[in-house]
Amino acid sequence: MERKVVVSGIGCITSLGNDVDSTWNALMEGASGISKIDRINVEQYQCQFGGEIKKFSAKKAGLTGTNTMLKYNQYEIFAIIKAITDYGWMQDLKDDAVNCPVYFGNQSINLDEELFDTLIAISGEQAHSLDFSKIGNNLQNFPPLNGVKLLPTLPTHFTSKQYDLHGSANVSYAGESSSIEALLRASVNIENGYYEKAIVASTFCPFSSHEFLWLSDSRLAKKTAANDDPKQLVFPFDKRHNGIIYGEGAGVILIESEESAKKNGRKILANICGGSTNVFPGSSFYTLEKDGFVKNMEATFRDCSLRNTDLDIIYCSAPSYPEWDNAEIEAIDEIWGADSVQLASSKANIGFLGCAAGIIDCILAVKSLNENTFVKPMNFEQLDPDLNINRGKYFNSWDCAIRRCLVNSAGAGAHYSSIILEKGCVKNDR
């Protein structure tokens, strides 16, 4: 990027904590936020565990106007408000409200049971023959903040109205790669001079009865039993990996031009070097392949004018779905060859956060650059022996300075996204 784009604020809420530091400290201690789901009745579900946020109250958190919001929007609004407060953005936003767009990499429509029942009652007897032309005259019959009446209370609208922000608000969903795609789009627009700063956020909350039933019954989810040990359910890259455990949470990254950050006296937490997002279709909707990861990472290196050896840490997608994990590490092994790089993963601790997984890993990468350490994969003992990969190149003790981190995100629909973050003072080593 010619006009340097920097990270000057981060925030998150996960099953391990309601802010970045508590989540980071718990990860450093090897804690697990995965537990038996108790928000909904999962007794008959194939998967009964997840990274559920147990103690959160929008009211106690000081949020107003969220009484009709679903959980996933509450988490996101909470993370945004805390971040812009903690990092001194609040006054800037008041002074420069027309120049701060809000980007969300969200699955913006939550199709809950109540919505389905209402849709069927209004527009048809059978799901395959719904007459959506009848919806317009019956909006008052829909529950608040669902897929139909979502627009007036989207996080973009809520945040813009609450803080008088006006800019290009974007809500996009591109599968599990959504949040990195949103971050890259916002970064490019700042680089091109369209505005000075942007708020980028994403949220994921699968624990409503209808949505989680669908996820639990999918081919991707892990089958669990009631007496399973929650700390022994997710095995990124390990030969025991056999399905995804989902988590919930939200993350926000505050980005701006380097000039804006310096003018406002803010600490630069990281530089955004660039990245790439692509679709490389596989044999099925759920297929991710080595070549897809390779092509996307190589495109990221080209965009950033960097080599593989310029990277120190990779925060991997690694959701513990065998085909996806194996494809990712085979791609890494093909690109790095005789060279080594350290692999990090948070999924065994907090679960797989779908479209928000990428932004949470970007936040952890920012912490790694500033703390000079990284999240070690929990429950990793041995790679799949059929892969013929040298474990020591990717999983050993790291005692060098962390200069740059690559974050990988990928998922259903063959979406691949990667982004590179670096220390604020690092110059290109080439």
C-alpha positions in Angstrom: 0.0 0.0 0.0 1.4 3.4 -1.0 -0.5 5.5 1.5 0.1 3.6 4.7 -2.9 2.3 6.6 -2.5 1.5 10.3 -4.3 -0.2 13.1 -4.9 2.2 16.0 -7.5 0.3 18.0 -8.9 -3.2 18.6 -11.7 -4.7 20.6 -13.5 -8.0 21.0 -15.8 -10.2 23.1 -15.4 -14.0 23.1 -16.2 -16.9 25.4 -12.9 -16.2 27.2 -13.5 -12.5 28.0 -15.4 -9.3 27.3 -12.3 -7.5 26.0 -9.0 -8.1 24.2 -6.7 -8.3 27.2 -8.9 -10.9 29.1 -9.2 -13.0 26.0 -5.5 -12.8 25.2 -4.4 -13.6 28.8 -6.7 -16.6 28.9 -5.3 -17.8 25.6 -1.8 -17.4 26.8 -2.7 -19.6 29.9 -4.2 -22.3 27.6 -7.7 -21.7 29.0 -10.8 -23.0 27.2 -14.0 -21.1 26.6 -15.8 -24.2 25.2 -18.6 -25.7 27.3 -22.0 -27.4 27.1 -24.4 -25.0 25.5 -27.1 -23.9 28.0 -28.8 -21.0 26.2 -30.9 -23.4 24.1 -31.9 -27.0 24.6 -29.4 -29.1 22.7 -30.1 -32.5 24.2 -31.2 -34.0 20.9 -28.5 -32.2 18.8 -25.6 -33.9 17.1 -23.3 -31.3 18.6 -23.9 -30.0 22.1 -20.9 -27.9 22.8 -19.6 -24.5 21.7 -17.7 -21.4 22.7 -20.7 -19.7 24.3 -20.5 -16.3 26.0 -22.0 -17.1 29.4 -22.1 -13.8 31.2 -23.1 -10.8 29.1 -25.9 -8.3 29.7 -26.4 -5.4 27.2 -28.0 -3.4 30.0 -25.2 -4.0 32.5 -22.7 -3.2 29.7 -24.3 0.3 29.5 -25.9 -0.2 26.0 -29.1 1.5 25.2 -31.6 0.9 22.4 -30.6 -2.8 22.2 -33.7 -4.3 23.8 -34.9 -5.6 20.4 -31.5 -6.6 19.2 -30.4 -10.2 18.7 -27.3 -11.3 20.7 -25.0 -11.1 17.7 -25.7 -7.4 17.2 -25.4 -6.7 20.9 -21.9 -8.2 21.0 -20.8 -6.2 18.0 -22.1 -2.9 19.2 -20.5 -3.5 22.6 -17.1 -4.2 21.1 -17.3 -1.1 18.8 -18.3 1.3 21.6 -15.6 -0.1 24.0 -12.9 0.2 21.3 -13.7 3.7 20.2 -13.8 4.7 23.8 -10.6 2.9 24.9 -8.5 4.1 22.0 -9.6 7.8 22.1 -11.6 7.7 18.9 -14.7 9.2 20.5 -13.7 12.8 20.2 -12.3 12.3 16.7 -15.7 10.9 15.6 -17.4 14.0 16.9 -15.0 16.3 15.2 -15.0 14.4 11.9 -18.2 12.5 11.7 -18.7 12.7 8.0 -15.5 10.9 7.3 -15.7 7.6 9.1 -17.5 4.8 7.4 -18.4 1.5 9.1 -17.7 -1.8 7.5 -19.2 -5.1 8.7 -18.3 -8.6 7.6 -21.5 -10.0 9.0 -24.1 -12.7 8.2 -26.6 -10.0 8.5 -29.8 -12.0 8.4 -30.5 -14.3 11.3 -33.2 -16.8 10.2 -34.6 -17.8 13.5 -37.7 -20.0 14.1 -40.0 -17.1 14.8 -39.1 -15.6 11.5 -39.8 -18.8 9.6 -43.1 -19.3 11.3 -44.2 -15.8 10.5 -43.0 -16.1 6.9 -45.0 -19.3 6.4 -48.1 -17.8 8.0 -48.1 -14.7 5.8 -46.8 -15.9 2.5 -47.5 -19.5 2.0 -48.2 -23.0 3.5 -45.0 -24.6 2.3 -41.4 -23.2 2.4 -40.7 -24.0 -1.2 -43.7 -21.9 -2.4 -43.4 -18.8 -0.3 -45.0 -15.7 -1.9 -42.7 -12.9 -0.9 -44.8 -10.3 -2.6 -47.1 -10.5 0.4 -44.5 -9.4 2.8 -44.6 -5.7 2.2 -48.1 -5.3 3.4 -47.5 -7.4 6.5 -44.2 -5.9 7.9 -45.9 -5.0 11.2 -46.5 -8.7 11.8 -42.8 -9.6 11.8 -40.8 -9.9 15.0 -38.3 -7.0 15.7 -34.8 -7.3 14.3 -35.0 -10.3 12.1 -34.1 -10.9 8.5 -37.0 -8.8 7.2 -37.1 -5.9 9.6 -33.3 -5.9 10.1 -32.4 -2.8 8.1 -33.4 0.0 10.5 -31.5 -1.6 13.4 -28.4 -3.0 11.7 -25.2 -2.2 13.5 -24.2 0.2 10.7 -27.4 2.3 11.3 -27.3 2.0 15.1 -23.6 3.1 15.2 -24.1 5.9 12.7 -27.2 7.3 14.3 -25.8 7.0 17.9 -22.6 8.8 17.1 -23.7 10.9 14.1 -21.3 9.1 11.8 -21.9 9.4 8.0 -19.9 7.6 5.4 -20.0 4.5 3.2 -21.6 1.9 5.4 -21.0 -1.6 4.1 -22.5 -4.8 5.3 -21.2 -7.8 3.3 -21.3 -11.5 3.7 -18.8 -13.7 1.8 -18.9 -16.8 4.0 -16.2 -17.3 6.6 -13.9 -14.8 4.8 -16.3 -11.9 5.3 -14.5 -10.0 8.0 -11.0 -10.1 6.3 -12.7 -9.1 3.0 -14.3 -6.1 4.8 -11.0 -5.1 6.4 -9.2 -5.2 3.1 -11.9 -3.2 1.3 -11.8 -0.5 4.0 -8.0 -0.4 3.9 -7.9 0.0 0.2 -10.3 2.9 0.4 -8.2 4.7 3.0 -5.1 4.0 0.9 -6.8 5.6 -2.1 -7.7 8.7 -0.1 -11.5 8.4 0.1 -11.4 9.0 3.8 -9.0 9.0 6.8 -10.4 6.3 9.1 -12.9 3.4 9.3 -14.5 1.1 11.8 -14.4 -2.6 10.7 -16.2 -5.2 12.7 -17.8 -8.6 12.5 -19.9 -10.8 14.7 -21.1 -14.4 14.9 -23.6 -16.0 17.1 -24.9 -19.4 16.0 -26.6 -20.4 19.3 -30.3 -19.8 18.4 -32.3 -23.0 18.1 -33.0 -23.0 14.4 -29.5 -21.9 13.2 -27.6 -24.2 15.6 -29.8 -27.1 14.7 -28.8 -26.6 11.0 -25.1 -26.2 11.9 -25.2 -29.2 14.2 -26.6 -31.4 11.5 -24.2 -30.2 8.8 -21.4 -32.3 7.6 -18.9 -29.8 9.1 -19.9 -30.1 12.8 -18.3 -32.4 15.3 -20.5 -35.1 16.8 -20.3 -34.9 20.6 -21.6 -36.8 23.6 -23.1 -35.2 26.8 -20.1 -36.4 28.9 -17.3 -35.1 26.6 -14.5 -33.1 28.1 -14.9 -29.6 26.5 -11.2 -29.0 26.6 -10.7 -32.1 24.4 -13.0 -31.3 21.6 -11.0 -29.3 19.0 -7.7 -30.5 17.5 -6.4 -28.1 14.9 -4.0 -29.9 12.5 -3.9 -32.8 14.9 -4.6 -36.3 13.5 -7.6 -36.5 15.8 -9.4 -33.5 14.2 -12.9 -34.7 13.2 -15.3 -31.7 13.0 -16.0 -28.1 13.9 -17.0 -26.8 17.3 -18.6 -23.4 16.8 -18.1 -20.3 19.0 -19.6 -16.9 19.3 -18.2 -13.4 19.6 -17.4 -10.2 17.9 -14.3 -8.2 17.0 -13.6 -4.7 15.8 -10.5 -3.1 14.3 -10.1 0.7 14.1 -8.0 1.6 11.1 -6.8 5.0 9.7 -4.1 6.6 7.6 -0.7 6.9 9.2 -1.1 10.7 8.9 -4.3 10.7 10.8 -2.9 8.5 13.6 0.1 10.7 14.0 -1.9 13.9 13.9 -4.1 12.5 16.8 -1.1 11.2 18.8 -2.3 7.6 18.8 -0.1 4.6 19.1 0.2 2.6 15.9 -0.5 -1.0 16.9 0.3 -2.4 13.4 0.6 -1.6 9.7 -1.7 -3.3 7.2 0.5 -4.5 4.4 -2.3 -5.8 2.2 -4.0 -9.0 1.3 -6.1 -11.0 -1.1 -9.6 -12.6 -1.2 -10.6 -15.1 -3.9 -13.0 -17.9 -4.8 -11.4 -21.1 -6.2 -14.2 -23.6 -6.5 -13.5 -27.2 -5.5 -15.4 -30.4 -6.2 -18.3 -29.4 -3.9 -19.6 -26.4 -1.9 -17.8 -27.6 1.2 -14.5 -28.3 -0.5 -11.3 -26.4 0.3 -8.2 -27.5 -1.5 -4.5 -27.0 -1.2 -4.3 -25.1 -4.5 -6.9 -22.6 -3.3 -4.9 -21.8 -0.2 -1.6 -21.6 -2.2 -3.0 -19.3 -4.9 -4.6 -17.0 -2.4 -1.5 -16.7 -0.2 0.7 -16.2 -3.2 -1.6 -13.4 -4.3 -1.3 -11.8 -0.9 2.5 -11.9 -1.1 2.4 -10.2 -4.5 0.0 -7.5 -3.2 2.4 -6.8 -0.3 5.6 -7.1 -2.3 6.8 -9.7 0.3 8.3 -13.2 0.3 7.2 -16.2 2.4 10.4 -15.8 4.4 9.3 -12.3 5.5 6.6 -13.9 7.6 7.1 -15.1 11.2 3.7 -16.3 12.3 0.6 -17.6 10.5 -2.8 -17.3 12.3 -4.4 -20.3 10.6 -8.0 -20.8 9.6 -7.7 -24.4 11.0 -11.3 -25.0 12.3 -10.5 -28.7 13.0 -12.4 -30.0 9.9 -9.9 -32.6 8.6 -10.1 -31.7 4.8 -9.7 -28.0 5.5 -6.9 -28.3 8.0 -4.9 -30.7 5.9 -5.4 -28.6 2.7 -4.2 -25.5 4.6 -1.0 -27.0 6.1 -0.2 -28.8 2.8 -0.4 -25.4 1.1 1.8 -23.8 3.8 4.3 -26.6 3.4 4.4 -26.2 -0.4 5.0 -22.5 -0.2 7.6 -22.5 2.6 9.5 -25.6 1.4 12.7 -25.8 3.3 11.9 -22.6 5.3 10.0 -22.5 8.6 7.2 -20.4 10.0 5.3 -20.8 13.2 1.5 -21.7 13.1 -0.9 -20.2 15.6 -4.6 -21.1 16.2 -7.3 -20.0 18.7 -10.0 -22.4 17.6 -9.4 -25.1 20.3 -9.9 -22.4 22.9 -12.9 -20.4 21.6 -14.4 -22.5 18.8 -14.8 -21.5 15.2 -16.4 -18.1 14.9 -17.5 -18.3 11.2 -17.5 -15.0 9.5 -15.9 -13.3 12.6 -13.1 -15.8 12.9 -10.8 -13.8 10.6 -11.1 -10.5 12.4 -10.6 -12.2 15.8 -7.4 -13.7 14.5 -6.3 -10.3 13.1 -6.8 -8.9 16.6 -4.7 -11.7 18.0 -2.0 -11.0 15.4 -1.9 -7.4 16.5 -1.3 -8.6 20.0 1.4 -10.9 18.8 3.2 -8.0 17.1 3.1 -6.0 20.3 3.7 -8.7 22.8 6.2 -10.7 20.8 4.5 -14.0 21.4 1.6 -15.9 19.9 -1.3 -18.3 20.5 0.0 -21.8 20.5 -2.4 -24.4 19.1 -4.0 -26.3 22.0 -4.5 -30.1 21.7 -1.9 -30.5 19.0 0.3 -33.6 19.3 0.8 -35.2 15.9 0.0 -34.3 12.3 -1.9 -36.7 10.1 0.9 -39.2 9.2 -0.4 -39.3 5.6 0.7 -35.7 5.1 4.4 -36.4 5.3 5.1 -32.9 6.8 7.9 -32.0 9.1 6.2 -31.0 12.4 9.3 -29.1 13.7 9.1 -26.4 11.0 5.7 -25.2 12.2 5.3 -26.1 15.8 8.4 -25.4 17.9 9.6 -22.8 20.4 9.9 -19.4 18.9 12.3 -16.9 20.5 12.8 -14.3 17.7 11.1 -11.0 17.2 7.8 -11.2 15.6 7.8 -8.7 12.7 4.9 -9.8 10.5 1.9 -12.1 10.8 -0.2 -13.6 8.0 -3.9 -14.3 8.9 -5.7 -17.0 6.8 -9.5 -17.3 6.6 -11.4 -19.7 4.4 -14.6 -21.7 4.4 -17.7 -23.1 2.6 -18.2 -21.8 -0.9 -14.4 -22.0 -1.5 -13.7 -18.5 -0.2 -10.1 -17.8 0.7 -8.8 -14.6 2.3 -5.4 -13.6 3.6 -4.0 -10.4 5.1 -0.5 -9.5 6.4 0.0 -7.2 9.4 3.4 -5.9 10.5 4.9 -4.0 13.4 4.5 -0.2 13.0 8.2 0.4 12.6 9.1 -2.5 10.3 10.6 -1.6 6.9 10.6 -3.9 3.9 13.5 -6.3 4.3 14.0 -7.1 0.7 
